[in-house]
């Protein structure tokens, strides 16, 4: 009952919006966080083409911006997201399940992967897990797990 009443009230208020006049605030649209000009994100290790053991460490690199935990809104900061063996997700919305999130501000991770060829790519996200504008995406690094 409570939910349906709230929905009715919200609908009624929305229908009044065109009549509210000059004092009405437009609905806020989520604007992407800006990336600092010249900023870049990259994978420090392993190197492109490197052969690594099944368990290895990926070190994240960032220049021109700072790292802050998810939920902490500071200009020109964000946190890392790692894409392993996948296609880039849409960069105009929050990063979802296809990437590994490092929302505590981590700058490296130890992975264990099956033997074979793998790809790694970093995406930098803001306090809301959204890519910055313009998006900061690393070059793809190809590795071979023995």
DSSP file (Angstrom, degrees, kcal/mol; ACC not computed):
  #  RESIDUE AA STRUCTURE BP1 BP2  ACC     N-H-->O    O-->H-N    N-H-->O    O-->H-N    TCO  KAPPA ALPHA  PHI   PSI    X-CA   Y-CA   Z-CA
    1    1 A X     >        0   0    0      0, 0.0     4,-2.0     0, 0.0     5,-0.2   0.000 360.0 360.0 360.0 -44.4    0.0    0.0    0.0
    2    2 A X  H  >  +     0   0    0      1,-0.2     4,-2.2     2,-0.2     5,-0.2   0.897 360.0  50.3 -60.0 -41.8    2.8    2.4    0.9
    3    3 A X  H  > S+     0   0    0      1,-0.2     4,-2.4     2,-0.2    -1,-0.2   0.910 109.2  49.5 -65.4 -43.4    4.6    1.9   -2.4
    4    4 A X  H  > S+     0   0    0      1,-0.2     4,-2.1     2,-0.2    -1,-0.2   0.858 110.6  51.2 -67.4 -33.5    1.5    2.5   -4.5
    5    5 A X  H  X S+     0   0    0     -4,-2.0     4,-2.5     2,-0.2    -1,-0.2   0.921 110.2  49.1 -66.5 -43.5    0.7    5.7   -2.6
    6    6 A X  H  X S+     0   0    0     -4,-2.2     4,-2.6     1,-0.2    -2,-0.2   0.895 110.7  51.0 -62.6 -39.4    4.3    6.9   -3.2
    7    7 A X  H  X S+     0   0    0     -4,-2.4     4,-2.4     2,-0.2    -1,-0.2   0.901 110.1  49.6 -65.1 -40.4    4.0    6.1   -6.9
    8    8 A X  H  X S+     0   0    0     -4,-2.1     4,-2.4     2,-0.2    -2,-0.2   0.919 112.1  47.5 -63.9 -43.3    0.7    8.0   -7.1
    9    9 A X  H  X S+     0   0    0     -4,-2.5     4,-2.6     2,-0.2     5,-0.2   0.926 112.4  49.3 -63.7 -45.0    2.2   11.1   -5.4
   10   10 A X  H  X S+     0   0    0     -4,-2.6     4,-2.4     1,-0.2    -2,-0.2   0.910 112.1  48.8 -61.3 -42.1    5.3   10.9   -7.6
   11   11 A X  H  X S+     0   0    0     -4,-2.4     4,-2.0     2,-0.2    -1,-0.2   0.897 111.2  49.6 -64.2 -40.8    3.1   10.7  -10.7
   12   12 A X  H  X S+     0   0    0     -4,-2.4     4,-1.0     2,-0.2    -2,-0.2   0.916 112.0  47.6 -65.6 -42.8    1.0   13.6   -9.6
   13   13 A X  H >X S+     0   0    0     -4,-2.6     4,-0.9     1,-0.2     3,-0.5   0.898 110.2  52.9 -65.2 -39.7    4.0   15.8   -8.9
   14   14 A X  H >< S+     0   0    0     -4,-2.4     3,-0.7     1,-0.2     4,-0.4   0.883 105.4  54.3 -63.5 -37.3    5.5   14.9  -12.3
   15   15 A X  H 3< S+     0   0    0     -4,-2.0     3,-0.3     1,-0.2    -1,-0.2   0.758 107.1  52.0 -69.5 -22.1    2.3   15.9  -14.1
   16   16 A X  H X< S+     0   0    0     -4,-1.0     3,-1.8    -3,-0.5     4,-0.4   0.659  85.0  90.3 -84.1 -16.7    2.5   19.3  -12.4
   17   17 A X  G X< S+     0   0    0     -4,-0.9     3,-1.6    -3,-0.7     4,-0.4   0.839  79.9  56.1 -52.6 -42.9    6.1   20.0  -13.5
   18   18 A X  G 3  S+     0   0    0     -4,-0.4     3,-0.3    -3,-0.3    -1,-0.3   0.767 110.9  47.0 -63.2 -20.4    5.2   21.7  -16.8
   19   19 A X  G <  S+     0   0    0     -3,-1.8    -1,-0.3     1,-0.2    -2,-0.2   0.419  84.5  93.7 -97.3  -0.1    3.1   24.2  -14.8
   20   20 A X  S X  S-     0   0    0     -3,-1.6     3,-0.5    -4,-0.4    -1,-0.2   0.752  75.4-156.8 -71.3 -23.1    5.7   24.9  -12.1
   21   21 A X  G >   -     0   0    0     -4,-0.4     3,-1.6    -3,-0.3    -1,-0.2  -0.349  46.7 -25.6  84.6-163.2    7.1   27.9  -13.9
   22   22 A X  G 3  S+     0   0    0      1,-0.3    -1,-0.2    -2,-0.1    -2,-0.1   0.701 127.3  65.0 -65.7 -22.4   10.5   29.6  -13.7
   23   23 A X  G <  S+     0   0    0     -3,-0.5    -1,-0.3     2,-0.1     2,-0.2   0.583  78.3 105.6 -79.0  -8.1   11.1   28.4  -10.1
   24   24 A X    <   -     0   0    0     -3,-1.6     2,-0.4    -7,-0.1    -3,-0.0  -0.511  67.0-135.0 -77.9 138.4   11.2   24.7  -11.1
   25   25 A X        -     0   0    0     -2,-0.2     3,-0.1     1,-0.0    -2,-0.1  -0.743  23.4-118.2 -87.2 135.4   14.6   23.0  -11.2
   26   26 A X        -     0   0    0     -2,-0.4     2,-0.1     1,-0.1     3,-0.0  -0.397  43.3 -87.0 -68.0 154.0   15.2   20.8  -14.3
   27   27 A X        -     0   0    0      1,-0.1     2,-0.2    -2,-0.1    -1,-0.1  -0.418  50.4-110.7 -62.6 132.4   15.8   17.1  -13.6
   28   28 A X        -     0   0    0     -2,-0.1     2,-0.4    -3,-0.1    -1,-0.1  -0.459  29.3-153.0 -69.5 131.6   19.5   16.5  -12.9
   29   29 A X        -     0   0    0     -2,-0.2     2,-0.4    -3,-0.0    -1,-0.0  -0.895  24.3-111.3-105.4 135.4   21.3   14.5  -15.6
   30   30 A X        -     0   0    0     -2,-0.4     2,-0.4     1,-0.0    -2,-0.0  -0.515  34.3-159.2 -68.2 120.2   24.4   12.5  -14.6
   31   31 A X        -     0   0    0     -2,-0.4     3,-0.1     1,-0.0    -1,-0.0  -0.853  22.1-110.9-101.8 133.7   27.4   14.2  -16.2
   32   32 A X        -     0   0    0     -2,-0.4     2,-0.2     1,-0.1   100,-0.1  -0.304  35.5-106.7 -61.3 146.8   30.5   12.1  -16.6
   33   33 A X        -     0   0    0     98,-0.2   100,-2.3    97,-0.1     2,-0.1  -0.541  40.9-113.5 -70.3 137.2   33.5   13.1  -14.4
   34   34 A X  B     -a  133   0A   0     98,-0.2    42,-0.4    -2,-0.2     2,-0.4  -0.457  19.9-136.8 -75.8 145.9   36.1   14.9  -16.5
   35   35 A X        -     0   0    0     98,-2.0     2,-0.2    -2,-0.1     3,-0.1  -0.796  29.8-106.5 -94.2 143.1   39.5   13.3  -17.1
   36   36 A X    >   -     0   0    0     -2,-0.4     3,-2.2     1,-0.1     2,-0.0  -0.470  44.2 -96.9 -68.0 139.1   42.5   15.6  -16.8
   37   37 A X  T 3  S+     0   0    0      1,-0.3    -1,-0.1    -2,-0.2     3,-0.1  -0.339 110.2  16.8 -58.3 132.4   44.0   16.5  -20.1
   38   38 A X  T 3  S+     0   0    0      1,-0.3    -1,-0.3    -3,-0.1    -2,-0.1   0.374  90.4 142.5  85.0  -4.2   47.0   14.2  -20.9
   39   39 A X    <   -     0   0    0     -3,-2.2     2,-0.3    25,-0.2    -1,-0.3  -0.343  25.5-179.4 -66.9 149.9   46.0   11.6  -18.2
   40   40 A X  E     -B   63   0B   0     23,-2.1    23,-2.7    -3,-0.1     2,-0.4  -0.996  21.1-150.1-151.1 155.3   46.6    8.0  -19.1
   41   41 A X  E     +B   62   0B   0     -2,-0.3    98,-0.3    21,-0.2     2,-0.3  -0.946  26.4 160.0-123.7 144.3   46.2    4.5  -17.6
   42   42 A X  E     -B   61   0B   0     19,-2.3    19,-3.4    -2,-0.4     2,-0.6  -0.975  42.4-102.7-158.2 165.2   48.4    1.6  -18.4
   43   43 A X  E     -B   60   0B   0     -2,-0.3    17,-0.2    17,-0.2     3,-0.1  -0.884  23.9-170.5 -98.4 120.3   49.6   -1.8  -17.2
   44   44 A X  E     +     0   0B   0     15,-2.4     2,-0.3    -2,-0.6    -1,-0.2   0.925  63.7  51.5 -73.5 -47.3   53.1   -1.7  -15.6
   45   45 A X  E    S+B   59   0B   0     14,-1.0    14,-2.6     1,-0.1    -1,-0.3  -0.990  89.1  36.9-150.3 145.6   53.4   -5.5  -15.4
   46   46 A X  S    S-     0   0    0     -2,-0.3     2,-0.1    12,-0.2    -1,-0.1   0.563  85.1-129.5 -75.6 163.9   53.3   -8.0  -16.9
   47   47 A X    >   -     0   0    0     -2,-0.2     3,-2.1     1,-0.1     2,-0.1  -0.420  33.2 -84.1 -78.8 155.0   54.7   -6.7  -20.2
   48   48 A X  T 3  S+     0   0    0      1,-0.3    95,-0.2    -5,-0.1    -1,-0.1  -0.387 118.0  14.6 -57.1 128.0   52.9   -7.2  -23.6
   49   49 A X  T 3  S+     0   0    0     93,-3.8    -1,-0.3     1,-0.3    94,-0.2   0.383  93.5 144.3  87.1  -3.6   53.9  -10.6  -24.9
   50   50 A X    <   -     0   0    0     -3,-2.1    94,-2.4    92,-0.4     2,-0.5  -0.366  47.2-134.9 -71.9 146.8   55.3  -11.9  -21.6
   51   51 A X  E     -d  144   0C   0     92,-0.2     2,-0.3    -2,-0.1    94,-0.2  -0.900  31.8-179.1 -98.9 129.3   55.0  -15.5  -20.5
   52   52 A X  E     -d  145   0C   0     92,-2.9    94,-2.4    -2,-0.5     4,-0.1  -0.843  29.3-101.2-127.0 159.9   53.9  -15.7  -16.8
   53   53 A X        -     0   0    0     -2,-0.3    60,-0.2     2,-0.2    -1,-0.1  -0.246  48.4 -94.5 -70.4 170.7   53.2  -18.5  -14.3
   54   54 A X  S    S+     0   0    0      1,-0.1    59,-2.2    58,-0.1     2,-0.5   0.866 119.0  45.6 -56.7 -38.0   49.6  -19.4  -13.5
   55   55 A X  E    S+ C   0 112B   0     57,-0.2     2,-0.3    55,-0.0    -2,-0.2  -0.944  79.4 144.5-110.1 124.7   49.6  -17.1  -10.5
   56   56 A X  E     - C   0 111B   0     55,-2.3    55,-2.9    -2,-0.5     2,-0.4  -0.932  44.3-106.1-152.1 167.6   51.1  -13.6  -11.2
   57   57 A X  E     - C   0 110B   0     -2,-0.3     2,-0.5    53,-0.3    53,-0.3  -0.875  17.7-154.5-108.7 134.8   50.7  -10.0  -10.2
   58   58 A X  E     - C   0 109B   0     51,-3.3    51,-2.1    -2,-0.4     2,-0.5  -0.934  13.0-156.7-103.4 125.3   49.2   -7.3  -12.5
   59   59 A X  E     -BC  45 108B   0    -14,-2.6   -15,-2.4    -2,-0.5   -14,-1.0  -0.907   8.5-142.7-107.4 129.2   50.5   -3.8  -11.5
   60   60 A X  E     -B   43   0B   0     47,-2.8     2,-0.4    -2,-0.5   -17,-0.2  -0.697  12.2-159.2 -93.8 138.8   48.3   -0.8  -12.6
   61   61 A X  E     +B   42   0B   0    -19,-3.4   -19,-2.3    -2,-0.3     2,-0.3  -0.910  11.5 175.9-118.3 147.5   49.8    2.5  -13.8
   62   62 A X  E     -B   41   0B   0     -2,-0.4     2,-0.4   -21,-0.2   -21,-0.2  -0.983   5.6-172.9-149.6 134.4   48.2    5.9  -13.8
   63   63 A X  E     +B   40   0B   0    -23,-2.7   -23,-2.1    -2,-0.3     3,-0.1  -0.991  68.8  15.4-129.2 139.9   49.6    9.3  -14.8
   64   64 A X  S    S+     0   0    0     -2,-0.4     2,-0.3   -25,-0.2   -25,-0.2   0.386 114.3  59.4  87.3  -3.6   47.9   12.7  -14.5
   65   65 A X  S    S-     0   0    0    -25,-0.2     2,-0.3   -30,-0.1    12,-0.2  -0.890  74.9-117.4-144.7 174.4   45.2   11.7  -12.1
   66   66 A X  E     -j   77   0D   0     10,-2.3    12,-1.3    -2,-0.3     2,-0.4  -0.768  19.0-117.0-118.3 163.2   44.8   10.2   -8.6
   67   67 A X  E     +j   78   0D   0     -2,-0.3     2,-0.3    10,-0.2    12,-0.2  -0.840  35.8 164.7 -99.8 132.9   43.4    7.1   -7.1
   68   68 A X        -     0   0    0     10,-2.6    37,-0.2    -2,-0.4     3,-0.1  -0.984  40.8 -96.3-141.9 149.0   40.4    7.3   -4.6
   69   69 A X    >   -     0   0    0     -2,-0.3     3,-1.9    35,-0.3    35,-0.2  -0.215  52.6 -85.1 -62.4 155.2   38.1    4.6   -3.4
   70   70 A X  T 3  S+     0   0    0     33,-2.8    57,-0.2     1,-0.3    58,-0.1  -0.312 117.9  30.7 -55.6 142.3   34.7    4.1   -5.0
   71   71 A X  T 3  S+     0   0    0     56,-1.4     2,-0.7     1,-0.2    -1,-0.3   0.243  91.3 110.8  89.5 -13.6   32.1    6.5   -3.5
   72   72 A X    <   -     0   0    0     -3,-1.9     2,-0.8    54,-0.0    -1,-0.2  -0.854  57.6-154.0 -97.8 113.3   34.7    9.2   -2.7
   73   73 A X        +     0   0    0     -2,-0.7     2,-0.3    -3,-0.1     5,-0.1  -0.779  31.8 145.5 -95.3 108.2   34.1   12.1   -5.0
   74   74 A X    >   -     0   0    0     -2,-0.8     3,-1.1     3,-0.1    53,-0.1  -0.991  54.6 -94.3-136.1 142.4   37.3   14.2   -5.7
   75   75 A X  T 3  S+     0   0    0     -2,-0.3    -9,-0.1     1,-0.2     3,-0.1  -0.277 104.6   5.5 -58.6 140.0   38.2   16.0   -8.9
   76   76 A X  T 3  S+     0   0    0    -42,-0.4   -10,-2.3     1,-0.2     2,-0.3   0.819 106.6 110.4  57.2  38.0   40.4   14.1  -11.3
   77   77 A X  E <   +j   66   0D   0     -3,-1.1     2,-0.3   -12,-0.2    50,-0.2  -0.876  28.7 136.0-131.3 168.5   40.4   10.8   -9.2
   78   78 A X  E     -j   67   0D   0    -12,-1.3   -10,-2.6    -2,-0.3     2,-0.3  -0.952  40.6 -96.0 179.9-163.1   38.9    7.4   -9.6
   79   79 A X  E     -E  125   0C   0     46,-2.9    46,-2.9    -2,-0.3    24,-0.1  -0.944  36.0 -95.5-140.9 162.1   39.7    3.7   -9.3
   80   80 A X  E     -E  124   0C   0     22,-0.5    22,-1.9    26,-0.5     2,-0.4  -0.404  25.0-170.7 -82.5 150.3   40.8    0.9  -11.5
   81   81 A X  E     -EF 123 101C   0     42,-1.4    42,-2.6    20,-0.2     2,-0.5  -0.992  13.5-150.1-134.6 134.4   38.8   -1.7  -13.3
   82   82 A X  E     -EF 122 100C   0     18,-2.4    18,-3.1    -2,-0.4     2,-0.6  -0.922   3.4-158.8-114.1 128.7   40.5   -4.7  -15.0
   83   83 A X  E     -E  121   0C   0     38,-3.4    38,-1.7    -2,-0.5     2,-0.5  -0.924  10.0-168.0-103.8 121.5   39.1   -6.5  -18.0
   84   84 A X  E     -E  120   0C   0     -2,-0.6    36,-0.2    14,-0.4     3,-0.1  -0.954  68.2 -21.8-113.7 119.6   40.5  -10.0  -18.5
   85   85 A X  S    S+     0   0    0     34,-2.5     2,-0.3    -2,-0.5    -1,-0.2   0.896 109.6 108.1  54.6  48.7   39.8  -11.8  -21.8
   86   86 A X  S    S-     0   0    0     -3,-0.1     2,-0.2    33,-0.1    -1,-0.2  -0.942  71.0 -95.7-148.2 171.1   36.8   -9.7  -22.8
   87   87 A X        -     0   0    0     -2,-0.3     2,-0.1     1,-0.1    -3,-0.1  -0.587  54.6 -91.5 -84.0 149.1   35.5   -7.0  -25.1
   88   88 A X        -     0   0    0     -2,-0.2    -1,-0.1     1,-0.1     3,-0.1  -0.390  44.1-131.0 -58.6 132.9   35.4   -3.4  -23.9
   89   89 A X        -     0   0    0      1,-0.2    -1,-0.1    -2,-0.1     6,-0.1  -0.323  43.7 -68.7 -76.4 169.4   32.1   -2.7  -22.3
   90   90 A X    >   -     0   0    0      1,-0.1     3,-0.5     4,-0.1    -1,-0.2  -0.376  42.9-152.1 -57.4 136.0   30.1    0.4  -23.2
   91   91 A X  T 3  S+     0   0    0      1,-0.2    -1,-0.1    -3,-0.1     4,-0.1   0.179  82.9  72.2-100.2  17.0   32.0    3.5  -21.9
   92   92 A X  T 3  S+     0   0    0      2,-0.1     2,-0.3    38,-0.1    -1,-0.2   0.164  98.8  41.7-114.5  16.6   29.0    5.7  -21.5
   93   93 A X  S <  S-     0   0    0     -3,-0.5    38,-0.6    36,-0.1     3,-0.1  -0.942 102.9 -60.9-151.2 169.5   27.5    4.0  -18.4
   94   94 A X  B     -K  130   0E   0     -2,-0.3     2,-0.3    36,-0.2    36,-0.3  -0.220  59.5-106.0 -56.7 144.9   28.7    2.4  -15.2
   95   95 A X        -     0   0    0     34,-3.1    -1,-0.1     1,-0.1    -4,-0.1  -0.576  47.7-171.2 -75.2 131.1   31.1   -0.5  -15.5
   96   96 A X    >   -     0   0    0     -2,-0.3     3,-1.2    -3,-0.1    -1,-0.1   0.209  41.4 -44.4-104.9-141.5   29.4   -3.7  -14.8
   97   97 A X  T 3  S+     0   0    0      1,-0.3    -2,-0.1     3,-0.1     4,-0.0   0.563 114.3  75.4 -74.3 -11.6   30.0   -7.4  -14.3
   98   98 A X  T 3  S+     0   0    0      2,-0.0   -14,-0.4   -15,-0.0     2,-0.3   0.595  95.3  55.2 -80.3  -7.6   32.4   -7.9  -17.2
   99   99 A X  S <  S-     0   0    0     -3,-1.2     2,-0.5   -16,-0.1   -16,-0.2  -0.859  84.7-117.3-121.5 157.7   35.2   -6.1  -15.3
  100  100 A X  E     -F   82   0C   0    -18,-3.1   -18,-2.4    -2,-0.3     2,-0.3  -0.839  33.7-140.3 -93.0 127.5   36.9   -6.7  -12.0
  101  101 A X  E     -F   81   0C   0     -2,-0.5   -20,-0.2   -20,-0.2     3,-0.1  -0.676  19.5-170.9 -93.2 139.6   36.4   -3.7   -9.7
  102  102 A X    >   +     0   0    0    -22,-1.9     3,-1.7    -2,-0.3   -22,-0.5  -0.511  24.8 156.5-123.6  61.0   39.1   -2.3   -7.4
  103  103 A X  T 3   +     0   0    0      1,-0.3   -33,-2.8     2,-0.2    -1,-0.1   0.504  62.5  67.8 -70.6  -7.2   36.9    0.1   -5.5
  104  104 A X  T 3  S-     0   0    0    -35,-0.2    -1,-0.3    -3,-0.1   -35,-0.3   0.429 120.9-100.4 -90.0   1.5   39.2    0.3   -2.4
  105  105 A X    <   +     0   0    0     -3,-1.7    -2,-0.2   -37,-0.2   -36,-0.1   0.663  61.6 170.4  91.5  17.6   41.8    2.0   -4.5
  106  106 A X        -     0   0    0     -4,-0.3   -26,-0.5     1,-0.1    -1,-0.2  -0.260  23.8-164.8 -62.7 149.1   44.0   -1.0   -5.1
  107  107 A X  S    S+     0   0    0      1,-0.1   -47,-2.8   -28,-0.1     2,-0.3   0.207  70.1  26.1-120.7  12.2   46.9   -0.5   -7.7
  108  108 A X  E     -C   59   0B   0    -49,-0.2     2,-0.3     2,-0.0   -49,-0.2  -0.972  59.2-164.4-162.6 163.5   47.7   -4.2   -8.2
  109  109 A X  E     -C   58   0B   0    -51,-2.1   -51,-3.3    -2,-0.3     2,-0.6  -0.988  20.3-130.3-151.3 146.2   46.1   -7.6   -8.1
  110  110 A X  E     -C   57   0B   0     -2,-0.3     2,-0.3   -53,-0.3   -53,-0.3  -0.893  33.0-170.8 -98.0 124.9   47.4  -11.2   -8.0
  111  111 A X  E     -C   56   0B   0    -55,-2.9   -55,-2.3    -2,-0.6     2,-0.4  -0.813  19.5-154.7-114.2 153.5   45.6  -13.4  -10.6
  112  112 A X  E     +C   55   0B   0     -2,-0.3     2,-0.3   -57,-0.2   -57,-0.2  -0.985  25.5 173.4-125.1 119.0   45.5  -17.1  -11.3
  113  113 A X        -     0   0    0    -59,-2.2     3,-0.1    -2,-0.4     2,-0.1  -0.879  34.7-101.1-125.3 156.3   44.6  -18.0  -14.9
  114  114 A X        -     0   0    0     -2,-0.3    31,-0.2     1,-0.1    -1,-0.0  -0.360  55.0 -84.3 -68.1 152.9   44.5  -21.2  -16.9
  115  115 A X  S    S+     0   0    0     31,-0.1     2,-0.3    29,-0.1    31,-0.2  -0.260  89.6  57.8 -57.7 146.5   47.5  -21.8  -19.2
  116  116 A X  E    S- G   0 145C   0     29,-2.5    29,-3.2    -3,-0.1     2,-0.3  -0.812  92.6 -28.5 130.0-169.7   47.2  -20.2  -22.6
  117  117 A X  E     + G   0 144C   0     -2,-0.3     2,-0.3    27,-0.2    27,-0.2  -0.653  58.7 173.2 -85.7 136.0   46.8  -16.8  -24.2
  118  118 A X  E     - G   0 143C   0     25,-2.6    25,-2.7    -2,-0.3     2,-0.4  -0.962  21.3-140.7-140.1 157.1   45.0  -14.0  -22.3
  119  119 A X  E     - G   0 142C   0     -2,-0.3   -34,-2.5    23,-0.2     2,-0.4  -0.940  12.4-167.0-120.5 145.3   44.4  -10.3  -22.7
  120  120 A X  E     +EG  84 141C   0     21,-2.4    21,-2.9    -2,-0.4     2,-0.3  -0.979  10.5 169.0-129.2 141.2   44.4   -7.6  -20.0
  121  121 A X  E     -E   83   0C   0    -38,-1.7   -38,-3.4    -2,-0.4     2,-0.3  -0.968  20.9-141.8-152.7 138.2   43.1   -4.1  -20.1
  122  122 A X  E     -E   82   0C   0     -2,-0.3    16,-2.6    17,-0.3     2,-0.4  -0.765  11.2-171.3 -99.8 145.8   42.5   -1.4  -17.5
  123  123 A X  E     -EH  81 137C   0    -42,-2.6   -42,-1.4    -2,-0.3     2,-0.5  -0.998  17.9-139.2-131.3 132.2   39.6    1.1  -17.5
  124  124 A X  E     -E   80   0C   0     12,-2.4     8,-0.8    -2,-0.4    12,-0.5  -0.803  22.5-169.9 -95.5 130.6   39.6    4.0  -15.0
  125  125 A X  E     -EI  79 131C   0    -46,-2.9   -46,-2.9    -2,-0.5     6,-0.2  -0.880  15.3-126.4-121.3 152.4   36.2    4.7  -13.3
  126  126 A X    >   -     0   0    0      4,-3.0     3,-2.4    -2,-0.3   -48,-0.2  -0.026  52.3 -71.1 -82.1-169.2   35.0    7.6  -11.2
  127  127 A X  T 3  S+     0   0    0      1,-0.3   -56,-1.4   -50,-0.2   -54,-0.1   0.676 136.8  48.9 -60.4 -18.2   33.3    7.4   -7.8
  128  128 A X  T 3  S-     0   0    0      2,-0.2    -1,-0.3   -58,-0.1     3,-0.1   0.203 120.1-106.8-104.5  13.3   30.2    6.0   -9.5
  129  129 A X  S <  S+     0   0    0     -3,-2.4   -34,-3.1     1,-0.3     2,-0.4   0.691  78.2 136.1  67.5  20.5   32.1    3.3  -11.5
  130  130 A X  B     -K   94   0E   0    -36,-0.3    -4,-3.0   -38,-0.1    -1,-0.3  -0.801  61.7-109.3 -98.0 139.3   31.5    5.4  -14.6
  131  131 A X  B     -I  125   0C   0    -38,-0.6   -98,-0.2    -2,-0.4    -6,-0.2  -0.356  39.2-112.9 -60.6 146.6   34.4    5.9  -17.2
  132  132 A X        -     0   0    0     -8,-0.8     2,-0.5     2,-0.2   -98,-0.2  -0.145  42.1 -79.3 -70.2 173.9   35.6    9.5  -17.2
  133  133 A X  B    S+a   34   0A   0   -100,-2.3   -98,-2.0     1,-0.3     2,-0.1  -0.971 128.9  26.8-121.0 114.2   35.2   11.8  -20.2
  134  134 A X  S    S-     0   0    0     -2,-0.5    -1,-0.3  -100,-0.2    -2,-0.2   0.600 114.6-116.9 -73.0 156.3   37.2   11.2  -22.2
  135  135 A X        -     0   0    0     -2,-0.1     2,-0.7    -4,-0.1    -2,-0.1  -0.281  16.0-137.7 -62.3 142.3   37.4    7.6  -21.1
  136  136 A X        +     0   0    0    -12,-0.5   -12,-2.4   -96,-0.1     2,-0.4  -0.906  36.0 162.2-102.4 109.5   40.8    6.4  -19.7
  137  137 A X  B     -H  123   0C   0     -2,-0.7   -14,-0.2   -14,-0.2   -96,-0.2  -0.994  29.9-131.9-131.1 132.3   41.4    2.9  -21.2
  138  138 A X        -     0   0    0    -16,-2.6   -96,-0.2    -2,-0.4     2,-0.1  -0.296  32.3 -92.3 -77.3 165.4   44.8    1.2  -21.4
  139  139 A X        -     0   0    0    -98,-0.3   -17,-0.3     1,-0.1     2,-0.3  -0.458  53.0 -98.1 -65.7 150.2   46.3   -0.5  -24.4
  140  140 A X        -     0   0    0    -19,-0.1     2,-0.5    -2,-0.1   -19,-0.2  -0.582  36.3-152.3 -73.9 134.6   45.5   -4.2  -24.4
  141  141 A X  E     - G   0 120C   0    -21,-2.9   -21,-2.4    -2,-0.3     2,-0.5  -0.945   2.9-153.1-110.6 125.5   48.3   -6.4  -23.0
  142  142 A X  E     + G   0 119C   0     -2,-0.5   -93,-3.8   -23,-0.2   -92,-0.4  -0.854  19.9 176.4 -98.0 130.2   48.6  -10.0  -24.4
  143  143 A X  E     - G   0 118C   0    -25,-2.7   -25,-2.6    -2,-0.5     2,-0.5  -0.878  23.5-138.4-128.5 162.8   50.2  -12.5  -22.0
  144  144 A X  E     -dG  51 117C   0    -94,-2.4   -92,-2.9    -2,-0.3     2,-0.5  -0.989  12.6-152.3-125.0 124.3   50.8  -16.2  -22.1
  145  145 A X  E      dG  52 116C   0    -29,-3.2   -29,-2.5    -2,-0.5   -92,-0.2  -0.834 360.0 360.0 -97.5 129.4   50.3  -18.3  -19.0
  146  146 A X              0   0    0    -94,-2.4   -93,-0.2    -2,-0.5   -31,-0.1   0.440 360.0 360.0 -93.8 360.0   52.4  -21.4  -18.8
